[in-house]
């Protein structure tokens, strides 16, 4: 018997996840709005208190560009590059004309960048990270000194994966700039409701 794909319990391997988001891309923004998804807006509000100016953003797992839409409202001149495994999501992101470049690639694979960024964002996608240590090493290589990495992660998975220990292992390169209280993730989704919380983190490259 095939187990039903689930956002709560995991969709599957990379190819399954890619197909899932390709199929969902056209309705993705509308669905997230119905589920009262506020992580991109909350993340930008937090950033605005930490960084008055941001010039270059690498938006990992950018999807259809929901975070880019929000950050452009606050940092109007920011230049954004995006990365995602879903070609259909990238197609929609491109139509929004928010990004300078778009890379079709897993965030766990190295992106060939031409210059470093003062912001790396990864909003709503840490759930799919199989090798967080590899990801954090890549983040360090992409960031300028004093640049920041903002990401969200589910509290249940944070504890299961011992994310505090992971962050501690990278304190030579990244220090905690901000750590949010537990926040609602998808409150109008029946599987998530008020049970599944996320944390928003900002790490600064030292």
N, C-alpha and C positions, 0 to 999 in steps of 0.2 A: 504493500500500500504506500503510495507516494504522500509524503508529508506536505501539507499545504504551506506555501511560502508565507512568511510572516515578517512584518517589520519589527514586531516585538521580539521574536525568537530567532531571527536571522533568515535571510533569503537563500543563502547558499554560497557557492564559490563565486569567483569574479565573473565568469561568463554568465552565470545565472543572474547575478546582480545587474550586470550590464543590460541583459535582455529585459529584466524587470523594469528598469528605469527608462529604457528605450520605449517600452510599451506604455509607460505611464506619462511620458514627457508632455504630451499635449494637454493633459488635464492636471498636471502636477501643481502648478501655481494655484489653481482654483481649489483643488483638494486641500492643500495646506492651509489656505485661507479659511476653509470651512472647519478645519480642525483647530483653528485659532493658534497657529504656529507663529510665535513672536520672537524666536531666538535671534534672527538677523537684526531686528530692530533693537532688542535689548543689548546685543553685542556692540552695536554702533554707539549706543548711549554710554556704555562703559568706556569704550575707546575715547570718546570725546572728552572724558574727564582725565584721561591719562596722556593723550597726545593732541596738542592743539593743531599740529600740522603733520600730514602724512602725504608722501609723494608717490610711492610705488607699492602696490599691493599684489601679492600672489595669492589668488583665491583657490585653494585646493578643494577638490570635490565640489566645484562651483555650481553644478547642476544647471538649472535654467537661469541663474543669475540673481537669485533673490537677495543674497547678501550684497552683491554689487549695486543693486538698485538702492538699498538702504544707505550704503556708505557714500554713494555719490550725492545723496541729499545733504550730508554733513560736510564732506570733503569734495567740493565740486571739481577741483582740478586734479584729483588723484588719478594716476594711470594704473589700470588694473589688467593683469594677465590671469587667465583662468585655466584650470585643469580638471578634467573629468573623464570617466571611462565610458559614459553614455553619449554616443554620437548624436542621438536625437535631442538630448538635453542641450548639448553644445550648439546644435543648429538653432534652437530657440534662443539661447544666450547670445549668439551672434546677431540674431535679428534685433535684439534690444540695443545693440550698438553701445555696450557698456565697456567692452574689453578691447585692449590693444592686440593681444594675442590669445589664442585658445589652443591648448594642448590636449590631445586625446591620449590620456595616459593614467595609469593607477598612481595614486599619491605615494605609494610605497616604492615607486620606481624613480630614478633620478631624472630630473628635467634639466635639459641643457640651457641654462640661463646665460644671458650676456652681461648682466649686472645684478648686484644684490638688491634686496628689497628692505624697506623699513617696516613692512607689515606682511605677515603671512596669516591668512585666515583659513579656518576649517570648521565650518558651522554645520552641525547636524550630521556629521559623517564619521566620527571617531568610532562609532559602532562597528564599522566595517574594517577597522584596522587590525590586521592579523599580527603585524610585527611593529608594535609601537616604538621599540628601541631603534629600529631602522628608520622609521619616520622621524623621530626626534633628531637623529644624526643628520638627516637630510635638511630638516628645518634649520639646524645650526649652520649648515653650509650655504643656505639661501639668504640668511638674514645679515644685514649690516650690524655693526656694533651699535648697541642701544635700540635696535629694531625689536619689534614685539610680535609674538605669536599668540593669536587669540583663537581659542577653540571651545567647543562644547563637548560634554560627554555625559552619558547617562550615569546616575549615581550607582545603580545596581551593578553596572559593568565596571565602573570605577573601582568599586570595592572588590569585585570578583578578580579583576586583573591587577589589583594592588598598585594603582596608579600613583599613589603617594610615594611608593618605593622607586618607581620609574623616574619621577620628577627629581627625587633626591639624588639619583644616580647621575643626573645631568646638571647638578648645581654649579659645576665648574664653568658651564657655558650659559645656562639659563637660570634666572632667578624669578621667583614668583612676584609678580607685580599686582595681581588682583585675583581673588578667589571668591566667587559668589556663594551665597546661600543656595540651598536646593530650590530649583524653579520648575514650574510646570513646563512640560515639553509639548505634548499634543493633547490638551485637555478635552477637546471635543471628539477625539478618536476613542471609540468604545474600549479598545484594548489598552490604551495608555491612560485615559481619563486623568485623574489626579494621583494615580498610583505611581507612575513612572516620572521621576524628576531628573533634571539635568543640572550640571554645574557649568558656569562659564569661567574659563581661566585665561589669564593673560600672563605670559612668560616673557621676560626681557633678556635679550642677549647681552652678556657682560663682556 
